[in-house]
Amino acid sequence: RLSRRGRTIIFSIHQPRYSIFKLFDSLTLLALGKVLYHGPAKQALEYFSSIGYECEPFNNPADFFLDIINGDSTAVAASKEDHRPVDTGKVAEDNVDGSVVDVLHQKYLNSSLYQSTKEALGKVELGQGSKQRVSKQGHEITYANGFLTQLYWVSKRSLKNLIRNPQASVAQIAVTIILALVVGAIFFGVKLDRSGIQNRVGSLFFVTTNQCFSSVSAIELFIRDKKLFV
């Protein structure tokens, strides 16, 4: 539904089922930090067939691609001249064979898909280069959008999260009300004399200290989301 509204959807997904895979317009296959394919999803099977890897009937394309990366012999076509048997003794992390990845990466670099992508990126870089030369006369912009734009969207996202999780907001409001009643009961009926001024100073100090310590709990968000961000 989001894509039909004109939005771009980016999936970082491992082994999707066919009903999900057939919705993809553009596909990028990565292994050990190297690009093995980048282009239209509908042309992926045709591309691998052209380099000697034929997908078996009724096989899920996503599983087929993983089989190729892992060096599964059942995914390799009969063309043995272009594809020699891979030594399964040298296996990199996550059971991915580095030699297979190197071969597939090199074949992708020699393909027309890579050349067209490289030309498109070159045009983008030239356009950005001219813009950057103009912007450096003033100040260097490190983000694609300005501070106010970032603040607007982050605030909007945070507001949606609060609305979607009302339990946390209700709990915070309840704690604040209870604390206000406790502080109000302690400092209720303070007189307008010297001791009353001291009591008011004490109440303000207590409330300020409580607000400072309660805001420290926001650090948990940075600690929890740091790994996800990285």
HUQUI-V696220 format. One record per pair of residues at least 12 apart in sequence whose ideal C-beta (glycine too) atoms are under 6 Angstrom apart, sorted by sequence separation. I is the first residue (numbers start at 1). J is the second residue. D is the distance in Angstrom with one decimal. If there is no record, write none. Layout:
i:j:d
I:J:D
I:J:D
This chain:
i:j:d
187:199:5.8
86:99:6.0
27:41:3.9
86:100:5.5
53:68:5.3
71:86:4.5
45:61:6.0
187:203:4.5
24:41:4.0
27:44:5.3
53:75:5.7
54:77:4.4
53:77:6.0
52:77:4.7
70:95:5.9
71:97:4.3
52:79:4.3
69:96:5.8
71:100:4.7
52:82:5.0
52:83:5.1
29:65:5.8
31:69:4.8
21:61:5.6
21:62:5.3
18:60:5.1
16:62:5.1
15:62:5.2
51:107:5.1
32:96:5.9
31:96:5.4
34:101:5.7
36:104:4.5
32:101:5.0
36:105:5.9
31:101:4.6
34:105:4.3
37:108:6.0
36:108:5.7
39:113:4.3
38:117:5.9
